[in-house]
Amino acid sequence: MTTPRVALTAADLESLSADVLVLGAVSGSDGPVLLGDAPAVEEITAQFASLGFGGKADELLRLPTEDPSFGSVAIIGLGADAGTDAVRNAAASAVRQLAGAESLVLDFGINSEADTVAAFEGATLGAYAFTVFRGKTKSAQKATPSSVTIVSPAAVADTALARVNVMSDAVSFVKDLTNTPGAELYPETFAAAAENAAADLPVTVEVWDEARLSDEGCGGILGVGQGSSRLPRLIKVSYAPEGAEKHIAFVGKGITFDTGGNSMKPADFMLTMHHDMAGAATVLAATIAAARLQLNVRVTAWLCVAENLVSSTSIRPNDVLTMRDGTTVEVLNTDAEGRLVMADGLSLASEEHPDAIIDVATLTGAAIVALGRRTAAVMGDDALVAQVVAAGTATGEAHWPMPMPSELRGLLDSRFADLANLNPSVRDGGMLVAGIFLREFVGKTADGSATIPWAHLDIAGTGTNNGAGYGVTSTGGTGSSVRTMITVLEGFAA
């Protein structure tokens, strides 16, 4: 992707010029209210009703102007309020929708550091475009603006802007990985991407191939990946700054393509299954960001990577797999494979007795049924769940705490093994049952007195956007929850 040059200025509009002057507007009971120091405010506002502009979030109106400093004026809707999240989303939406313009000036009438940083972040996030696989149509794609200037009198620390750039790079990295087709991104190339991302940083990457996975007893990852000629990998990514007092473990689901295995998905359900590694990409990007930000917290990410394909060597329903911790699992549906690879990752993470474990996975379609496509589910220990939800609120990423009812544990009873990976005859609470399955593999603290604090994020709905872009979210892979995870790490570092 091409990142625009985003700059801040306290200058008056009279001294600026650009292809497009972008103003903000909030929707109100008496019609949209224009924000910013716009020339000819009354003339612009008078056109809203006749042109059907209401100031709704992501709504864009572009108008001609007689001002020789600007080629045109665009009005971007912020929705009902002009809060920090609305500013971030409006800046991103404007930059994305105004692709083709060489330069933009954004004037939303902001004057606080928080809103200015949010606009800066939105502009960088909104510029994302994935064009790697464009061929003949690549030249027809409208280019991202190369220059965005944000008007604000607020003083902003350089460290705040540097943090935004790291955050935006992390999101773009996840989007790039998630949008890459399964023929290009598979366990071996995923490992190579992790190694490349860690180059020149105080981050180590250790890759376990199928032989090492077998030696280490990782039956979940091996079992899911045994149907593919491109065999699975466990990728351990470690950042351990000297003097760090806290150790956080991440576990990420990395199914680079998911057919459902022998419990095969319908054809249309497979169309976005190259996105099923978004959880692993998320925890990888957050770990790399921690190193770039030099956070004083130790981070270990366990990426559980496999292809879930159909062949003569694929696991079958009723096969029994032995997980890293010795638990045997009867596979009653091969399309509930994410929890199988995550079981090994959670077991391995637990063996190092970190202060907390957070796993991220595009785990269940039930999460979409429960919360839609814009809110991620969080389950686990109340305090850690609350910390994740609060970090999401701070970054403008919606997360919602979900329960883990004890009565659902019985749905995982197996006839012959320690556990079943699901109960195919009961669909109730599918997202919650998946979380309860994962909880079985969270180990004890070093002294054995308690279970390690743990949180599980189900990003099945938020990790992919199949429709048009909105706010900071582009089409395809979204990079959802990356900024939240970085913020969580900052909390532990503090």
Secondary structure by P-SEA (a helix, b strand, c coil): ccccbbbbbccccccccccbbbbbbbbccccccccccccaaaaaaaacccccccccccbbbbbbbccccccbbbbbbccccccaaaaaaaaaaaaaaaccccbbbbbcccccaaaaaaaaaaaaaaacccccccccccccccccccbbbbbccbbbbaaaaaaaaaaaaaaaaaaaaaacccccccaaaaaaaaaaaaccccbbbbbbcaaaaaaacaaaaaaaaccccbbbbbbbbbbbcccccbbbbbbbbbccccccccccccccccccccccaaaaaaaaaaaaaaaaacccbbbbbbbbbbbbccccccccccbbbbcccccccccccccccaaaaaaaaaaaaaaacccbbbbbccccccccccccccbbbbbccaaaaaaaaaaaaaacbbbbbbbbccccccccccccccccccccccccaaaaaaaaaaaccccccccccccccbbbbbccccccccccccccccccccccaaaaaaaaaaaaac
